[in-house]
Every structure is written in structure tokens, then in C-alpha cells.
Amino acid sequence: SNLGAIYNDIKKYDEALKCHESALSINPGHAETISNKGIALHGLQRHEEALAAHDQALGLNPDYAEAWSNKGNTLKELGRFDEALAAHENAIRRKPDYAEAWSNKGNVQKELKRHDDALAAYDRALQIKPDYAEAWLNRGVTLHELKQYEPALAAHERALQLKSDSAEAWSNRGNTLNELKRFDEALAAHARALHLKPDQAEAWTNRGNTLTKLKRCDEALAAHDHAIRLRPEYAEGWSNKG
């Protein structure tokens, strides 16, 4: 079970699932292992199975805050946002200083376009855990959506101070620099994101958007085409190419 949790942390979900299933063959009623199995299934995009695992864990231990928050993450991926919000609130009621649950609650509120509520949730997470890179990253995205670009940039940079190998944070930083018309810096940020994660379609189309601003249209088209090759159903890649 502990080995499976480590595999979950490093996103090796196939290996994690095997470990959790082996542990459950020995101790089938262990709520933590069942919930960790749910995390692995979530990582493998097997969301209905993940939800069943979290519900099984909560049937064994209804006060298991982590399982409530993990359930909320899976419900969010299924587009069931009101239920996701309720799950994170259940986690917080049981564990008020649970920074991850506050941040996850913010993520759902961001999806619901409740930006002020999302910022309040991220701020609460960061009060509890000031070095929480993911909360800084998502706070930056929310500020960007509110067109508060300078505070968004500061949040992205704080996330990168804490986790310099976050491709998502580099890409988000590039998007905000793009809005601030700092195009060369934006291009460098997108290049860093793609160095870390070359198969990220979003980063390729973000690079394409910056190249368009620089009037480097052939390179921009090549970037959008690369995004579409990686993810043929990526609507934003097609739209930006257009």
C-alpha cells in the first residue's frame, strides 16, 4: 500500500494500481488503500471506477477527509461540480486545516466561474500551507481569468520558486506575459514548458498564440499544427490555427 502511494505521487498509476490491488487481496477492508486505489484509477482516467473506490472507502470510514476530497476531485472530472463542491466541504468540515481540500474546493469554484470564492479558497489554503505550489499556480490562473495580470504573474512566479519543474506554471506564466505584451519573455516561458513536457498540446498552442503576436505566422501555424497532432480533438488548437 505504501509503495502504491509512492507510485501515485510520481504519477505511475499503472504500477500504483497493481500495488493497491495486491494489498487489498491481503486486507480488503482497508479504507486508505481503497481510496489510494481510487487515486490511481482517477490518474488513469477511469473516473467511474475511481468514484466507486472513494465511495467504498467512505462506507468504511465516513470521517475520512482525504477520501472526501479525492471523491470531489473525481466528481469534478466527471463535470458534477455541485457534488464535487459538497465533497470538498465535507472534507473541510472533518479537517478544517486541510490545505489540499481548500485548494481543490477553489478549483471547482474556478470551473463554476465563481472567481472571488475560488480566490478566497486558495488564500485559505495558502494561510495553512504557504509553500503550496499548486495553490499558487491555480490562484495565478484565476487572477489571469479576472484580467489581473500583474498579480497573476506574481502568483505564477511564486509557484515556480516552489516548483521550478512545473510545465503548467511555465505555460501559465507565458500566457500572462503574453497579455502584458512581453512577448519575448512569454516565448521563453513557453519554450521552458515544452522542454519539461514536450507532449503538452496546450503549451504548443500557447506558443503559437505568442508567435502570432510577434507576426511569426509560419512558426505559429507549425505550433498549432503540432498541438493538433498531439490532440486531434483539441478545439482551441483548431480555433487558434484558424
Disulfide bonds with the S-S distance in Angstrom:
none
